[in-house]
Amino acid sequence: MLYIIPTKNGIGVEIWGTYDDLENLYAFIYQFWNKEDKLRQKGFENRDSLISSFSYEIRKAKDGHRLKRKSSHYSFEEVSYFGTKISWVHILFSLTAIKYNMSYYTTSKLDISNLMNIEFWLENAMESYDKTGAQHLVGFIEGGLHSGNEYMYHYMRWINYDFFQLGGGKKSFRKLPELLKRGVYFTDEYKDFEYFLKSESEKSNCLISEMELNDDDFDYDKIKW
């Protein structure tokens, strides 16, 4: 059974499942990115970058390159479980991008159930970590972030970086909804960041899609998840 729990320090979640659980999740996600017929449409390439980075973590997990444990909870035989860690920011933006792309394709009841399963466990993880903070964050699971944002990947990367800088814990978790305002359409935070991206691209004489966050000064290996 696929399930999601919060990380100890509240930076994000751990996604756990058997090999088959994660293989099914990977197959579900893969349907909605890397489509040649959509890449020329506005925003699809940027969402592809976002979804592919999420998909990459699930693939690494199912292949046993992230978290591992054994469990005999549901049977007399030990079952291998595999998992990976994803930040709150990363998974919320990824879900938003997947749901937007889903609207361009024919989806099955299984696709919808997979999506709802992730949303259920994600909300459960938020509330189990901090009910007070979750009250202002669960709304971002089903909406809030601008799904048609053509620079969604860049918004995620910068917000994620700022969230990591807070260091984790419930205090940081409760500040996350404020940071996520940057991804909500028509907010001052959204417009200010869009202006920043355009200004930086003009200074660098490049497209926004070619820009990358300069985070060389931050040691991601020292994050206390």
C-alpha positions as CSV (number, residue, x, y, z in Angstrom):
1,M,0.0,0.0,0.0
2,L,1.3,3.4,-1.0
3,Y,1.4,5.9,1.9
4,I,2.9,9.3,2.8
5,I,4.2,10.5,6.1
6,P,5.8,13.8,7.2
7,T,9.6,13.9,7.6
8,K,10.8,14.2,11.2
9,N,11.8,17.9,10.9
10,G,8.8,18.9,8.7
11,I,10.7,19.8,5.6
12,G,8.5,17.5,3.5
13,V,7.2,14.0,3.2
14,E,8.4,10.5,2.8
15,I,6.5,8.5,0.0
16,W,6.6,4.8,0.8
17,G,5.4,1.7,-1.0
18,T,6.3,-1.7,-2.3
19,Y,8.1,-1.9,-5.7
20,D,4.7,-2.5,-7.4
21,D,3.1,0.5,-5.6
22,L,5.9,2.8,-6.7
23,E,5.9,1.3,-10.2
24,N,2.2,2.1,-10.5
25,L,2.7,5.6,-9.2
26,Y,5.6,6.2,-11.7
27,A,3.5,4.9,-14.6
28,F,0.6,7.3,-13.5
29,I,2.9,10.3,-13.4
30,Y,4.7,9.4,-16.6
31,Q,1.5,9.7,-18.7
32,F,1.4,13.4,-18.2
33,W,4.8,14.7,-19.2
34,N,7.3,14.3,-22.0
35,K,4.7,14.5,-24.7
36,E,6.2,15.8,-27.9
37,D,2.8,17.1,-29.2
38,K,2.5,19.4,-26.2
39,L,6.0,20.7,-25.6
40,R,5.5,23.6,-28.1
41,Q,2.5,24.8,-26.2
42,K,3.0,27.6,-23.7
43,G,4.2,26.4,-20.3
44,F,4.4,22.7,-21.1
45,E,8.1,22.6,-21.2
46,N,8.4,24.3,-17.9
47,R,5.9,21.9,-16.3
48,D,7.8,19.0,-17.8
49,S,10.9,20.1,-15.9
50,L,8.9,20.1,-12.7
51,I,7.0,16.8,-13.2
52,S,10.2,15.0,-14.4
53,S,12.1,15.9,-11.3
54,F,9.3,14.5,-9.2
55,S,9.1,11.4,-11.4
56,Y,12.8,10.9,-11.1
57,E,12.6,10.6,-7.3
58,I,9.8,8.0,-7.6
59,R,11.9,6.0,-10.1
60,K,15.0,6.1,-7.9
61,A,12.9,5.0,-4.9
62,K,11.3,2.0,-6.7
63,D,14.7,0.9,-7.9
64,G,16.0,0.9,-4.4
65,H,18.3,3.9,-4.5
66,R,16.6,6.0,-1.8
67,L,15.0,4.8,1.4
68,K,14.5,1.1,2.3
69,R,12.9,-0.9,5.1
70,K,11.3,-4.2,5.8
71,S,7.8,-4.7,7.2
72,S,5.7,-7.7,8.3
73,H,2.8,-5.6,9.4
74,Y,0.3,-7.0,6.8
75,S,1.6,-10.5,6.4
76,F,3.7,-13.2,8.1
77,E,6.4,-12.6,5.5
78,E,8.7,-9.6,5.5
79,V,7.9,-7.2,2.7
80,S,10.4,-4.7,1.2
81,Y,9.3,-1.1,1.2
82,F,11.0,1.6,-0.7
83,G,10.6,5.4,-0.3
84,T,11.9,8.8,-1.1
85,K,11.8,12.3,0.5
86,I,10.1,15.2,-1.3
87,S,9.7,18.7,0.1
88,W,6.2,20.1,0.7
89,V,6.9,22.8,-2.0
90,H,8.1,20.2,-4.6
91,I,5.2,17.9,-4.2
92,L,2.5,20.6,-4.1
93,F,3.8,22.2,-7.3
94,S,4.2,18.8,-8.9
95,L,0.6,17.8,-8.2
96,T,-0.6,21.1,-9.5
97,A,1.4,20.6,-12.8
98,I,0.2,17.0,-13.2
99,K,-3.5,18.0,-12.7
100,Y,-3.1,20.8,-15.3
101,N,-1.6,18.4,-17.8
102,M,-4.3,15.8,-17.1
103,S,-6.9,18.2,-18.4
104,Y,-5.3,17.7,-21.9
105,Y,-5.7,14.0,-22.0
106,T,-8.3,11.3,-21.6
107,T,-8.1,10.0,-18.0
108,S,-9.4,6.8,-16.5
109,K,-11.0,6.1,-13.2
110,L,-7.7,4.6,-12.1
111,D,-5.9,7.8,-12.9
112,I,-8.4,9.8,-10.8
113,S,-8.1,7.3,-7.9
114,N,-4.3,7.5,-8.0
115,L,-4.5,11.3,-7.8
116,M,-7.0,11.2,-5.0
117,N,-4.9,8.7,-3.1
118,I,-1.9,11.0,-3.2
119,E,-4.1,14.0,-2.1
120,F,-5.6,12.0,0.8
121,W,-2.2,10.9,2.1
122,L,-0.6,14.3,1.6
123,E,-3.4,16.0,3.7
124,N,-3.0,13.3,6.3
125,A,0.7,13.9,6.5
126,M,0.2,17.6,6.9
127,E,-2.3,17.2,9.7
128,S,-0.2,14.5,11.5
129,Y,2.8,16.8,11.5
130,D,1.1,20.0,12.7
131,K,-2.7,20.5,12.7
132,T,-2.4,24.2,13.3
133,G,-0.1,24.7,10.4
134,A,-2.0,22.3,8.2
135,Q,-5.2,24.4,8.5
136,H,-3.5,27.1,6.2
137,L,-1.7,24.6,4.0
138,V,-4.2,21.9,3.0
139,G,-6.0,24.2,0.6
140,F,-2.9,24.2,-1.7
141,I,-3.4,20.4,-2.3
142,E,-6.6,20.9,-4.4
143,G,-5.9,24.4,-5.7
144,G,-4.4,27.8,-5.0
145,L,-1.2,27.5,-6.9
146,H,-1.5,28.9,-10.5
147,S,-1.6,25.8,-12.6
148,G,-1.3,27.7,-15.9
149,N,1.9,29.4,-14.8
150,E,4.4,29.1,-17.7
151,Y,7.3,29.5,-15.3
152,M,6.0,27.0,-12.7
153,Y,9.3,25.2,-12.3
154,H,11.2,28.4,-11.6
155,Y,8.6,29.5,-9.0
156,M,8.9,26.1,-7.3
157,R,12.7,26.2,-7.2
158,W,13.0,29.6,-5.7
159,I,10.2,29.0,-3.1
160,N,11.7,25.7,-2.2
161,Y,15.1,27.3,-1.7
162,D,13.6,30.0,0.6
163,F,11.8,27.3,2.5
164,F,14.9,25.2,3.0
165,Q,16.6,28.3,4.4
166,L,14.1,28.4,7.2
167,G,15.6,25.2,8.6
168,G,12.6,23.1,9.2
169,G,10.4,22.6,12.3
170,K,6.9,23.6,13.0
171,K,7.7,27.3,13.0
172,S,9.0,27.0,9.4
173,F,6.1,24.8,8.4
174,R,3.6,27.5,9.6
175,K,5.4,30.1,7.4
176,L,5.1,28.0,4.3
177,P,1.6,29.2,3.3
178,E,3.0,32.7,3.2
179,L,5.9,31.7,1.0
180,L,3.5,29.9,-1.4
181,K,1.6,33.1,-2.0
182,R,4.3,33.7,-4.6
183,G,2.7,30.9,-6.6
184,V,-0.8,32.2,-6.3
185,Y,-2.0,34.1,-9.4
186,F,-2.7,37.9,-9.1
187,T,-1.0,38.2,-5.6
188,D,1.6,40.9,-5.3
189,E,4.1,38.2,-4.5
190,Y,3.4,36.4,-7.8
191,K,3.6,39.6,-9.9
192,D,6.8,40.7,-8.1
193,F,8.5,37.4,-8.8
194,E,7.4,37.3,-12.4
195,Y,8.9,40.8,-12.8
196,F,12.1,39.5,-11.2
197,L,12.4,36.6,-13.6
198,K,11.8,38.8,-16.7
199,S,14.3,41.4,-15.4
200,E,17.0,38.8,-14.8
201,S,16.4,37.2,-18.2
202,E,16.9,40.6,-19.9
203,K,20.1,41.2,-17.9
204,S,21.4,37.8,-18.9
205,N,20.1,38.1,-22.4
206,C,18.5,34.6,-22.2
207,L,15.1,33.1,-22.0
208,I,13.5,32.5,-18.6
209,S,13.4,28.8,-19.4
210,E,17.2,28.8,-19.7
211,M,17.7,30.4,-16.2
212,E,18.7,28.4,-13.2
213,L,18.7,29.2,-9.5
214,N,22.2,30.1,-8.2
215,D,22.3,28.0,-5.0
216,D,25.9,27.0,-5.0
217,D,26.2,28.6,-1.5
218,F,23.7,26.2,0.0
219,D,24.6,22.7,1.2
220,Y,21.6,20.5,0.4
221,D,23.3,17.5,2.0
222,K,23.0,19.2,5.4
223,I,19.3,19.6,5.3
224,K,17.7,18.1,8.4
225,W,14.6,16.5,6.9
